[in-house]
Amino acid sequence: MNPAPFLITLLLPLAVSAQVVRGPSAPGGGAPALPAITFGATPETLRADYAAATARLDGELAKILAAPQAQASFGTVIVPFEEATAAWQRAIYPLIFMSSVSPDKAVREAARALENEVGAYAVSLSHREDIYQALEAAAAKKEALSPADAKLLEITLRGYRDNGFALKPEDRAKLKAMQEKLVVLQNEFARNIDETKEIVALEPASTKGLPEAYLAALARDGQGRYLLPVDESTLPTFMRYADDAGQRKVMLAKFTNRGGERNLAVLKEGLELRRDIAKLLGYETYPQFALKDRMVGTPEKALAFLNRVKDAVVERARKDIAELLEVKRRFEKDATQVFAWERAYFGRILKGEKYGVDTEEVRQYFPVERVVDGTLRVYQKTLGVTFREIVDGPRWAPGVRLFEITDAKTGAALGHFYLDLKPREGKHGHPAAYPLVSGRVLPDGTYEKPVAAMVADFPEPAPGQPSLLTHGDVETFFHEFGHLMHQTLTKARYASMSGSSTALDFVEAPSQMLEEFVFEKPVLDELSGHWKDGRPLPEDLIAKMVKARTFQEGVSWAAQVALAMGDLILHADVPADLSATFDKLYESLTGVPTQEGTHFLSSFDHLMGGYGAGYYGYLWSKVYALDMYSLFKADGVISPRVGARYREAILETGSERPEMDSLKDLLGREPSEEPFMRELRGEPEGAEAGIVGVGALSDAMKAAIIAARASVGPMPKGAVVEFIAHSSADNPLVRISIGGRTAYFEYLYHSESNLARYRRRWWNPLTWFAGLGAPSRDLGVRAAAVLTLAREAGLKAI
């Protein structure tokens, strides 16, 4: 999500003690420090604070530019420029944030009005010739720089070079005007969605099938009608359970058309502006311009990737829709098509029949407080941090919770985060994580502690029970909390590379990786507790949920491909009829026609927000997410050992180095697409090359296997390695199964010689004795040998 173009917003994972300490102080830890941030703005103070911050920046820039260009260097220009602009953003971000969360409508409106001014000023700053010349003069010194410093120089110059300083003055003026207009359109698009707050009055007859607790939580008017808000917190349950198909159709249409015809016009103008900006800068299309500095590099590579995904999921999507059609025919004998407003309803029926999983039954185990506290415990243990809640501290609304983060080993303060989870009028409702203060080294050498906030609308409680979440809500919360950790555990030197300021097609990977946790029993035991008696999810229900995870996944993946391809296509060549072009693509990939009279694009905020031509990044980053998760999975999921490596290689680093280098550092090898492709194909977990039985081994043996797993790479389809603790925890029996048949069953001690035999090295007299020599005493060597044997045998069998 990106409700404001200059406030990064992200759409969705601990101390020796896994307790969440509440109160103004904690034993042995002293009073937690308050974040260096304030709220309570008025429309007048918002404007005054913005004016003061901008005046300070102008003054700092004047000092930088006053020095002769002959003296320009990295230390006299690049670093001061970074510090000055970072200080400006640090002052501005909390002001703009108020547009999404302030309970005061006047403050929200003032903050939204300020967005356009902030955007216009930022654009004008990026077009200043004097700043550009000073930056180029500093770069011309060609100083020997550290990797982080070199990266800062690169991204600072890129920002100015991309603004057309090679163009003629009149073209640069035209470019500046287009960029300023684009900022206004982006803000308008987001505002039109946020301000569409419709409530539908439902006659009791239209509520048949809906859960009693759901209805009890709804307000009613004087005529006894139920008042249903058309939003993300209430619509899913209605679409799954309401028997009234006509009302489902109406509700979905209202939700889909948020932003309405106004936003279609705004989107059309915005796409055309982006196209014209790219052409003015010398690119054939906007995607060429937008993707050149991302991991994917080119739109051609992005489309090739999306086509691989499409090929893996389209047939699954067709089968998914065919299954739903069979259910529909029980109600409508001659039905030939499943419509958008029917998918969730018939899907709920089919899912219950196939897997015995009922969404409402599962919800009873996820009261909000239990989920939040359990999430904090899991993250604390995994990442080696402690969270302490601060009862008295700055916040923008009642019910917002504030936490301090400290290192579990050293007790050092690392940062703060807020949780704003309750519905409130005028609040941005889509789950998102906002970096309010970026971590960075200050001019005096101290480190500014980062501050971030998660905003979401969890459902209101029904009378007599707490607010309950679906498992999908739990997954979303775990995902967004992962963004909070990315934003607050950073150690990056510069704000420009701090926290989640990474390539847009990588930024979702950490949180997508952590989504996988909420399907694992050790994690679900922490997150769940029946609201009546605290019982965690029963094992049989967990097994059903895990098995049902692939239910209708084919059509869901196909929909993601449609969104990603549609984003690239609309940006590459703006068609006359945006909706018709997108609707045709969507139906061709999913098999489900879009609803007549609706315009999905009017509420697809990613198109005009920060993800323009970048929505493919959700799928692209999922590749890395699943590959990273394999390390946690192999070490029991809640793994402080892997968590420490992940924290250092990914979270603390930000974008001080290329994202691919950080991935290689964590994985110990090149990333692999295979875990992602297995999920696309819907292969059961057992087909994943499970490295089974590690939990019963010694810590040293576990560590060796984890390291070997990273260096060797994922097992191919059908290969399973099972470790069986026997006479020694450091010398287990190992069974390698290929396609369900045992291919190797021997002690780990013999793995090197057996790998040599498998490779037929004995035919070479120079390697015969080496292959049969004394085994290495290094557990890592033994583990790598047996996993390599399994991988090579598995690949040969494919």
C-alpha positions in Angstrom: 0.0 0.0 0.0 1.1 3.6 -0.6 -1.5 6.1 0.4 1.0 8.9 0.2 3.8 9.1 -2.4 6.4 10.4 0.1 5.5 8.0 3.0 6.5 4.5 2.3 3.7 2.2 3.2 3.9 -1.6 2.9 1.1 -4.1 2.2 2.6 -8.4 4.4 7.6 -11.4 11.1 12.9 -12.2 20.8 14.7 -12.2 24.2 15.6 -15.2 26.2 12.3 -14.6 27.9 9.4 -14.6 25.5 7.2 -12.5 27.7 5.7 -9.2 26.6 6.4 -6.8 29.5 3.7 -4.2 30.1 4.1 -1.1 32.1 6.4 1.9 32.4 9.3 -0.1 33.5 10.6 -3.7 33.5 12.7 -5.6 36.1 16.4 -5.1 35.4 15.7 -2.9 32.4 14.9 0.5 33.9 12.3 2.7 32.4 11.9 2.3 28.6 13.0 5.3 26.5 10.3 7.2 24.8 10.5 7.7 21.0 11.7 11.0 19.8 8.4 11.9 18.2 5.3 13.9 19.1 1.7 13.9 18.0 -1.3 16.1 18.8 -1.0 18.3 15.7 -3.6 20.9 14.7 -4.1 22.1 11.1 -2.1 25.2 12.0 0.8 23.4 13.6 1.0 21.0 10.7 1.6 23.8 8.3 3.9 25.6 10.7 6.0 22.5 11.3 6.2 21.9 7.6 7.3 25.5 6.9 10.0 25.3 9.7 11.4 22.0 8.4 11.5 23.3 4.8 13.2 26.5 5.9 15.8 24.5 7.8 16.5 22.3 4.7 16.8 25.4 2.5 19.3 26.9 4.9 21.4 23.7 5.0 21.4 23.5 1.2 22.6 27.1 1.0 25.5 26.2 3.2 26.5 23.2 1.1 26.2 25.3 -2.1 28.2 28.2 -0.7 31.5 26.4 -0.9 33.4 26.6 -4.2 32.8 23.6 -6.5 36.6 23.0 -6.6 36.3 21.9 -3.0 33.3 19.6 -3.6 33.8 16.0 -2.3 31.8 13.1 -0.9 32.3 14.5 2.6 31.5 18.1 1.8 28.5 17.6 -0.6 27.1 14.1 -0.7 27.0 13.4 3.1 25.7 16.9 4.1 23.0 16.6 1.4 21.9 13.2 2.6 21.8 14.5 6.2 19.9 17.6 5.4 17.2 15.8 3.3 17.0 13.0 5.8 16.3 15.5 8.6 13.6 17.1 6.4 11.9 13.8 5.7 12.2 12.9 9.4 10.2 16.0 10.2 7.7 15.6 7.3 6.8 11.8 7.6 4.9 12.1 10.9 2.9 15.1 9.5 1.8 13.3 6.4 1.0 10.2 8.5 -1.8 12.1 10.1 -3.7 12.0 6.9 -4.2 8.3 7.4 -4.7 8.0 11.2 -5.7 11.3 12.9 -9.1 11.0 14.6 -9.6 14.7 13.9 -11.1 15.2 10.4 -9.7 18.7 10.2 -6.2 17.4 10.8 -6.6 14.6 8.3 -7.7 17.1 5.6 -4.9 19.5 6.5 -2.4 16.7 6.2 -3.8 15.6 2.9 -3.6 19.2 1.6 0.0 19.3 2.8 0.8 16.2 0.7 0.6 18.1 -2.5 2.8 20.9 -1.2 5.4 18.3 0.1 5.3 16.6 -3.3 5.7 19.8 -5.2 8.6 20.9 -3.0 10.3 17.5 -3.4 9.9 17.7 -7.2 11.4 21.3 -7.3 14.3 20.1 -5.1 15.1 17.3 -7.6 15.2 19.8 -10.4 17.6 22.4 -9.0 20.5 22.9 -11.3 22.8 24.2 -8.5 22.3 21.1 -6.4 22.9 18.8 -9.4 26.1 20.6 -10.4 27.4 20.3 -6.8 26.7 16.6 -6.7 28.4 16.0 -10.1 31.4 18.0 -9.0 31.7 15.8 -5.9 31.3 12.6 -8.0 34.0 13.8 -10.4 36.6 13.5 -7.6 36.3 9.7 -8.0 37.3 9.1 -4.4 37.8 5.6 -3.0 34.6 4.9 -1.0 33.3 2.2 1.2 30.5 0.0 -0.4 27.8 1.9 1.6 29.2 5.3 0.6 29.5 4.3 -3.0 25.9 3.2 -2.9 24.8 6.5 -1.5 26.7 8.4 -4.2 25.1 6.2 -6.8 21.5 6.6 -5.7 21.8 10.3 -5.0 23.2 11.0 -8.5 20.7 8.6 -10.1 17.8 10.6 -8.6 19.0 13.8 -10.3 20.1 12.2 -13.6 16.7 10.6 -13.9 15.2 14.1 -13.8 16.5 15.0 -17.2 19.5 17.3 -16.6 20.7 16.3 -20.0 17.5 17.8 -21.5 17.0 21.2 -22.9 15.8 23.8 -20.4 12.3 23.9 -21.9 12.0 20.1 -21.7 13.2 20.1 -18.1 10.5 22.6 -17.3 8.0 20.4 -19.0 9.2 17.4 -17.0 9.0 19.2 -13.7 5.4 20.3 -14.4 4.4 16.7 -15.3 6.0 15.3 -12.1 4.2 17.9 -10.0 0.9 17.0 -11.6 1.6 13.3 -11.1 2.0 13.9 -7.3 -1.4 15.6 -7.2 -3.0 12.7 -9.1 -1.5 10.1 -6.8 -2.8 11.9 -3.8 -6.3 12.4 -5.4 -6.5 8.7 -6.3 -5.8 7.5 -2.8 -8.1 10.1 -1.3 -11.0 9.1 -3.5 -10.7 5.5 -2.2 -10.3 6.5 1.4 -13.3 8.8 1.3 -15.6 6.3 -0.2 -17.1 5.1 3.1 -20.5 3.6 2.3 -22.8 1.8 4.7 -25.6 -0.4 3.4 -28.8 -0.9 5.3 -29.7 -4.6 5.0 -33.2 -6.0 5.6 -33.1 -9.0 8.0 -34.1 -11.3 5.1 -30.9 -10.4 3.3 -28.8 -11.6 6.3 -29.8 -15.2 6.1 -26.8 -17.5 6.5 -24.6 -14.9 8.3 -23.1 -16.0 11.6 -25.0 -14.7 14.6 -21.9 -13.2 16.2 -21.2 -11.3 13.0 -24.7 -9.8 12.9 -24.6 -9.0 16.6 -21.6 -6.8 16.0 -23.5 -4.7 13.4 -25.4 -1.5 14.3 -29.1 -1.3 13.4 -31.2 1.6 12.3 -34.6 2.6 13.5 -36.3 0.3 11.1 -34.4 -2.8 12.3 -32.1 -3.0 9.3 -28.5 -4.0 9.8 -26.0 -1.3 8.9 -23.1 -3.0 7.1 -20.0 -0.9 6.3 -18.5 -1.7 2.8 -15.0 -2.2 3.9 -12.2 -4.9 4.2 -13.0 -5.9 7.7 -16.7 -6.7 7.2 -17.1 -7.7 3.5 -15.2 -11.1 3.5 -17.5 -12.7 6.0 -20.6 -11.4 4.2 -19.4 -12.7 0.8 -18.6 -16.2 2.3 -21.9 -16.7 4.3 -24.7 -14.5 3.0 -27.3 -16.7 1.2 -28.7 -13.8 -0.7 -26.7 -13.9 -4.0 -28.3 -10.6 -5.2 -27.1 -8.8 -2.1 -23.6 -10.3 -2.4 -23.5 -9.0 -5.9 -24.5 -5.5 -4.8 -22.0 -5.5 -1.9 -19.1 -6.6 -4.1 -20.0 -4.0 -6.7 -19.9 -1.2 -4.1 -16.6 -2.4 -2.8 -15.0 -2.8 -6.2 -16.2 0.6 -7.4 -14.6 2.6 -4.5 -13.1 5.6 -6.2 -15.6 5.2 -9.0 -15.5 6.9 -12.4 -13.4 9.7 -10.8 -10.5 7.4 -10.3 -10.7 5.9 -13.7 -10.2 9.4 -15.1 -7.4 10.1 -12.6 -5.7 6.8 -13.5 -5.9 7.4 -17.2 -4.3 10.8 -16.8 -1.6 9.4 -14.4 -0.7 6.6 -16.8 -0.4 9.0 -19.7 1.8 11.3 -17.6 4.1 8.5 -16.7 4.3 7.4 -20.3 5.2 10.9 -21.4 7.7 11.3 -18.6 9.5 8.2 -19.7 9.6 9.2 -23.3 10.9 12.6 -22.5 13.7 10.9 -20.6 14.6 8.8 -23.6 12.8 5.5 -22.7 10.3 3.7 -25.0 8.0 2.9 -22.1 7.4 3.7 -18.5 8.2 0.2 -17.3 11.6 0.4 -19.0 12.3 3.6 -16.9 10.8 2.3 -13.6 12.4 -1.2 -13.6 16.0 -0.3 -14.7 17.2 0.0 -11.0 15.2 -2.9 -9.6 16.3 -6.5 -9.1 14.4 -7.6 -12.2 16.2 -5.0 -14.4 13.9 -4.9 -17.4 10.1 -5.3 -18.2 11.0 -8.2 -20.6 12.5 -10.1 -17.7 9.5 -9.3 -15.5 7.1 -10.5 -18.2 9.2 -13.7 -18.8 8.9 -14.4 -15.1 5.2 -13.8 -15.0 4.7 -16.1 -18.0 6.5 -18.9 -16.1 4.2 -18.3 -13.2 1.2 -18.3 -15.6 2.2 -21.6 -17.2 2.4 -23.2 -13.7 -1.0 -22.0 -12.5 -3.5 -21.5 -15.3 -4.6 -25.1 -15.4 -4.9 -25.2 -11.6 -7.1 -22.1 -11.9 -9.4 -23.8 -14.5 -9.8 -26.9 -12.2 -10.5 -24.6 -9.2 -13.3 -22.9 -11.1 -14.7 -26.2 -12.4 -15.0 -27.4 -8.8 -16.9 -24.3 -7.8 -19.2 -24.7 -10.8 -20.1 -28.2 -9.7 -21.2 -26.8 -6.3 -23.2 -24.0 -8.0 -25.0 -26.6 -10.1 -26.6 -28.0 -6.9 -28.4 -24.7 -6.6 -28.7 -23.9 -10.3 -28.8 -27.0 -12.4 -28.0 -25.5 -15.8 -25.3 -23.0 -14.5 -22.3 -22.6 -16.9 -20.3 -19.8 -15.2 -19.2 -18.9 -11.7 -19.3 -15.2 -11.1 -17.1 -13.0 -8.9 -19.7 -12.6 -6.1 -20.1 -16.4 -5.9 -16.5 -17.5 -5.5 -16.3 -17.0 -1.8 -19.7 -18.4 -1.1 -19.4 -21.6 -3.0 -15.7 -21.8 -2.0 -16.7 -21.8 1.7 -19.1 -24.7 1.1 -16.6 -26.7 -0.9 -13.8 -26.1 1.5 -15.9 -27.3 4.4 -16.8 -30.5 2.5 -13.3 -31.3 1.3 -11.3 -30.4 4.4 -13.7 -30.0 7.3 -12.5 -26.5 7.8 -14.9 -23.7 8.7 -13.7 -20.2 8.8 -16.0 -19.3 11.7 -14.8 -22.3 13.8 -11.2 -21.3 13.3 -11.9 -17.7 14.3 -12.9 -18.8 17.7 -9.3 -19.6 18.4 -7.9 -16.2 17.4 -9.0 -13.4 19.8 -7.1 -10.3 18.9 -5.1 -10.0 22.2 -3.9 -13.6 22.0 -2.8 -13.1 18.4 -1.0 -9.9 19.1 0.8 -11.2 22.2 1.6 -14.5 20.5 3.1 -12.7 17.5 5.3 -10.6 19.8 6.5 -13.7 21.6 7.4 -15.5 18.4 9.3 -12.5 17.0 11.1 -11.9 20.2 12.4 -15.4 20.4 13.2 -15.7 16.7 15.0 -12.3 16.3 16.7 -12.0 19.7 14.9 -8.9 20.8 12.7 -7.8 23.7 9.5 -5.7 23.4 8.4 -3.6 26.3 5.1 -1.8 26.2 5.1 1.9 27.2 1.8 2.9 28.8 2.6 6.6 28.9 4.0 7.9 25.7 3.2 9.9 22.6 0.4 8.6 20.5 -2.2 10.0 18.1 -5.4 8.3 19.3 -6.8 6.3 22.3 -6.2 2.6 22.0 -2.9 3.0 20.0 -0.2 0.8 21.7 3.5 1.8 21.9 6.5 -0.6 22.4 10.2 -0.2 22.8 12.6 -2.7 21.2 15.8 -3.7 22.9 18.4 -6.3 22.1 17.9 -9.4 24.2 21.5 -10.0 24.9 22.9 -6.5 25.5 19.8 -4.6 26.5 20.6 -1.8 24.1 17.6 0.2 22.8 17.0 -0.4 19.1 13.8 1.5 18.3 10.0 1.7 18.8 6.8 0.6 17.1 3.2 1.4 17.3 0.1 -0.8 16.8 -3.1 1.0 15.7 -5.5 -1.9 15.2 -9.0 -0.7 16.0 -11.5 0.8 13.5 -11.9 4.5 13.7 -13.8 7.0 11.5 -11.6 8.4 8.7 -8.7 6.0 9.4 -6.9 4.3 6.6 -8.2 0.8 7.0 -6.0 -1.4 4.7 -3.3 -3.1 6.8 0.0 -1.2 6.3 3.3 -0.5 8.0 4.6 3.1 8.1 8.2 4.1 8.8 7.9 7.3 10.8 11.5 7.8 11.8 14.3 6.2 9.7 17.3 4.8 11.5 20.5 6.7 10.6 23.8 7.9 11.9 23.4 11.5 13.1 26.0 14.2 12.5 27.2 13.8 16.1 27.9 10.1 15.6 24.9 8.7 17.5 22.3 6.5 15.9 18.8 7.8 15.5 16.4 5.1 16.8 13.8 4.2 14.1 10.1 4.4 14.8 7.4 2.6 12.7 3.7 2.0 13.0 1.3 -0.7 11.9 -2.2 0.4 11.0 -5.1 -2.0 10.4 -8.9 -2.3 11.1 -9.5 -5.5 13.0 -13.2 -6.3 13.4 -15.3 -5.0 16.2 -16.2 -7.5 18.9 -19.6 -9.0 19.0 -21.6 -8.7 22.3 -20.2 -11.0 25.0 -17.0 -12.0 23.1 -13.7 -10.4 22.1 -12.8 -9.3 18.6 -12.0 -12.5 16.7 -9.7 -12.8 13.6 -9.8 -15.1 10.7 -6.7 -17.1 10.0 -6.2 -14.8 7.0 -6.2 -11.8 9.4 -3.6 -13.5 11.5 -1.5 -14.1 8.4 -1.8 -10.4 7.5 -0.8 -9.3 10.9 2.2 -11.5 11.0 3.2 -10.2 7.6 2.8 -6.5 8.5 4.7 -7.1 11.7 7.6 -8.4 9.6 7.6 -5.0 7.9 7.8 -3.3 11.3 10.9 -5.3 12.1 12.5 -4.5 8.8 11.9 -0.8 9.5 13.1 -0.8 13.1 16.0 -3.3 13.4 18.0 -1.5 10.8 21.7 -0.6 11.3 22.1 1.2 8.0 24.2 4.3 8.2 22.1 6.4 5.9 18.4 7.0 5.9 18.2 6.5 2.1 19.2 2.9 2.6 17.7 2.3 6.0 15.1 -0.4 6.9 12.7 -1.3 4.2 14.2 1.3 1.8 15.2 -1.6 -0.5 14.4 -2.4 -4.2 10.7 -2.4 -4.6 10.8 -6.0 -5.9 12.5 -7.2 -2.8 10.8 -5.2 0.0 7.9 -7.7 0.4 10.2 -10.8 0.7 11.0 -10.6 4.4 7.3 -10.3 5.3 6.2 -12.9 2.8 8.7 -15.3 4.3 7.2 -14.8 7.7 3.7 -15.5 6.5 4.8 -19.1 6.2 5.2 -19.3 10.0 1.5 -19.1 10.7 0.9 -22.6 9.2 3.3 -24.2 11.6 2.1 -25.8 14.9 4.8 -24.3 17.2 3.7 -20.9 16.0 0.0 -21.6 16.0 0.3 -22.8 19.6 1.6 -19.3 20.5 -1.0 -17.4 18.4 -4.1 -19.3 19.2 -6.3 -19.7 22.3 -10.0 -20.2 22.2 -11.7 -17.1 23.5 -13.7 -19.1 26.0 -11.1 -21.3 27.6 -7.7 -20.5 26.1 -7.3 -23.9 24.3 -4.9 -23.7 21.4 -5.9 -24.9 18.0 -6.3 -28.7 18.1 -3.8 -30.7 16.1 -6.5 -32.2 13.9 -7.8 -28.7 13.0 -4.2 -27.5 12.3 -3.7 -30.5 10.0 -6.9 -29.7 8.1 -5.9 -26.0 7.8 -2.5 -26.9 6.4 -4.0 -29.4 4.0 -6.6 -26.8 2.9 -4.0 -24.2 2.3 -3.8 -25.1 -1.4 -7.6 -24.8 -1.8 -8.4 -22.6 -4.7 -4.8 -21.5 -4.8 -4.7 -21.9 -8.6 -7.2 -19.1 -9.2 -5.7 -16.9 -6.5 -2.2 -17.2 -8.1 -3.8 -16.6 -11.6 -5.4 -13.4 -10.2 -2.1 -12.2 -9.0 -0.5 -12.8 -12.4 -3.4 -10.8 -14.0 -2.8 -7.9 -11.6 0.9 -7.9 -12.3 0.6 -8.3 -16.0 -2.2 -5.7 -16.2 0.0 -3.2 -14.3 2.9 -3.6 -16.8 0.6 -3.6 -19.8 -1.4 -0.5 -18.8 1.9 1.3 -18.1 3.6 0.2 -21.3 0.9 1.3 -23.7 -2.0 3.2 -22.2 -5.2 1.8 -23.9 -8.3 3.9 -24.7 -10.5 1.8 -22.4 -8.5 0.8 -19.3 -11.2 -1.3 -17.7 -12.0 -3.3 -20.9 -8.3 -4.1 -21.4 -7.8 -5.2 -17.8 -11.1 -7.1 -17.6 -10.3 -9.2 -20.7 -6.8 -10.1 -19.3 -8.2 -11.0 -15.9 -10.9 -13.3 -17.3 -8.5 -15.0 -19.7 -6.2 -15.9 -16.8 -8.6 -16.7 -14.0 -11.6 -17.9 -15.8 -13.8 -15.5 -13.8 -15.4 -12.5 -15.6 -15.2 -9.2 -13.8 -18.5 -8.0 -12.5 -20.5 -6.0 -15.1 -20.8 -2.3 -14.2 -17.8 -2.3 -12.0 -14.3 -0.9 -12.4 -11.8 -2.8 -10.3 -9.0 -0.4 -11.4 -10.7 2.5 -9.6 -9.8 0.9 -6.3 -6.5 -0.8 -7.3 -4.4 1.7 -5.4 -1.1 0.1 -6.2 -1.4 1.4 -9.8 -1.2 5.0 -8.7 0.8 4.5 -5.5 4.4 3.5 -5.1 3.9 0.2 -7.1 3.3 1.7 -10.5 4.7 -0.9 -13.0 6.0 -2.8 -10.0 3.1 -5.0 -8.8 5.0 -8.0 -10.3 7.3 -7.5 -7.2 4.8 -9.4 -5.0 5.4 -12.6 -7.0 9.1 -11.9 -7.7 9.8 -11.4 -4.0 7.9 -14.5 -3.1 10.6 -16.5 -4.8 13.2 -15.2 -2.3 10.7 -15.5 0.6 10.1 -19.2 0.2 13.8 -19.8 -0.3 14.7 -18.0 2.9 11.9 -19.8 4.8 13.5 -23.1 3.9 16.3 -22.3 6.4 13.8 -21.7 9.2 11.8 -24.7 8.3 14.8 -27.0 8.5 15.6 -25.7 12.0 12.2 -26.0 13.5 10.7 -22.7 12.3 11.1 -20.7 15.5 14.8 -20.7 15.3 16.9 -18.1 17.1 20.0 -19.5 15.3 18.6 -18.8 11.8 16.8 -15.7 13.1 20.1 -14.2 14.1 21.5 -14.7 10.7 18.4 -13.3 9.1 18.4 -10.3 11.3 22.0 -9.5 10.4 22.0 -10.3 6.7 18.6 -8.9 5.8 17.0 -6.7 8.4 20.0 -4.8 9.7 21.5 -4.2 6.3 18.7 -2.4 4.5 20.0 -1.6 1.0 23.6 -0.7 1.9 24.5 -3.5 -0.5 22.7 -5.1 -3.4 19.7 -7.2 -2.2 21.1 -10.2 -4.1 24.3 -10.0 -2.0 22.3 -10.0 1.2 20.3 -13.0 0.0 23.5 -14.9 -0.8 25.0 -14.0 2.5 21.9 -15.5 4.3 21.5 -18.5 2.1 25.2 -19.3 1.5 24.4 -19.8 -2.2 22.5 -18.4 -5.2 18.8 -18.1 -4.5 16.6 -20.8 -6.0 13.2 -20.5 -7.7 12.3 -24.1 -7.0 10.5 -23.8 -3.7 8.3 -21.1 -5.2 7.5 -23.2 -8.3 6.6 -26.1 -6.1 4.1 -24.0 -4.3 2.7 -22.7 -7.6 2.2 -26.3 -8.8 0.4 -27.1 -5.6 2.7 -29.9 -4.6 2.2 -31.2 -1.1 4.8 -30.3 1.6 6.2 -33.8 1.6 7.3 -33.3 -2.0 9.4 -30.4 -0.9 12.5 -32.2 -0.1 11.8 -32.1 3.5 14.9 -32.5 5.6 13.2 -34.5 8.3 14.1 -35.5 11.8 16.6 -32.7 12.5 14.9 -31.8 15.8 16.2 -34.9 17.6 19.9 -34.2 16.8 22.5 -32.3 18.7 22.8 -28.6 18.4 26.1 -29.0 16.5 24.6 -31.4 14.1 21.6 -29.2 13.5 23.8 -26.2 12.8 25.8 -28.3 10.3 22.7 -29.4 8.5 21.3 -25.9 8.3 24.6 -24.6 6.9 24.8 -27.5 4.4 21.2 -26.9 3.4 22.0 -23.3 2.5 25.1 -24.2 0.5 23.8 -27.2 -1.3 20.5 -25.7 -2.3 16.9 -27.0 -2.2 16.2 -30.7 -2.9 14.5 -31.4 -6.2 10.9 -32.8 -6.4 10.5 -36.1 -4.7 13.8 -36.2 -2.8 13.5 -36.5 1.0 16.3 -36.7 3.5 15.4 -38.3 6.9 17.8 -38.1 9.8 17.3 -40.8 12.5 19.1 -40.3 15.8 20.5 -43.7 16.7 23.7 -44.5 18.6 25.1 -40.9 18.4 23.3 -37.6 18.0 26.3 -36.6 15.8 26.2 -39.7 13.6 22.6 -40.4 12.8 21.3 -42.9 10.4 20.3 -41.2 7.1 17.5 -42.4 4.8 17.3 -40.7 1.3 14.1 -41.4 -0.5 13.6 -40.6 -4.1 10.0 -40.6 -5.3 9.0 -42.5 -2.2 11.5 -45.3 -2.6 14.6 -45.6 -0.4 17.8 -44.9 -2.4 20.3 -44.7 0.5 20.1 -45.9 4.1 23.4 -45.7 6.1 25.1 -43.8 8.9 26.1 -40.2 8.2 29.7 -41.2 8.9 29.8 -42.9 5.5 28.3 -40.0 3.5 31.5 -38.8 1.8 32.5 -42.2 0.5 29.0 -43.0 -0.6 28.8 -39.7 -2.5 32.1 -40.6 -4.2 30.7 -44.0 -5.2 27.5 -42.4 -6.5 29.5 -40.2 -8.7 31.4 -43.3 -9.9 34.7 -41.7 -9.0 36.2 -45.1 -8.5 36.7 -45.4 -12.2 39.3 -42.7 -12.0 42.4 -44.1 -10.2 43.4 -40.6 -9.1 40.2 -40.3 -7.0 39.5 -43.9 -6.0 41.5 -43.8 -2.8 40.4 -40.2 -2.0 36.9 -41.3 -2.2 37.4 -44.1 0.2 39.8 -42.3 2.6 39.1 -41.6 6.2 35.9 -39.6 6.6 36.2 -35.9 7.6 35.6 -35.1 11.3 33.9 -31.9 10.2 30.1 -32.4 10.7 29.5 -29.8 8.0 31.4 -31.7 5.4 29.5 -34.9 6.3 26.1 -33.1 6.1 27.0 -31.4 2.8 28.0 -34.8 1.3 24.7 -36.5 2.2 22.6 -33.6 1.0 24.6 -33.3 -2.2 24.0 -37.0 -2.7 20.3 -36.6 -2.2 20.1 -33.5 -4.5 22.1 -35.2 -7.4 20.1 -38.4 -7.1 16.9 -36.5 -7.1 17.8 -34.4 -10.1 18.8 -37.5 -12.0 15.4 -39.1 -11.3 13.4 -36.1 -12.6 
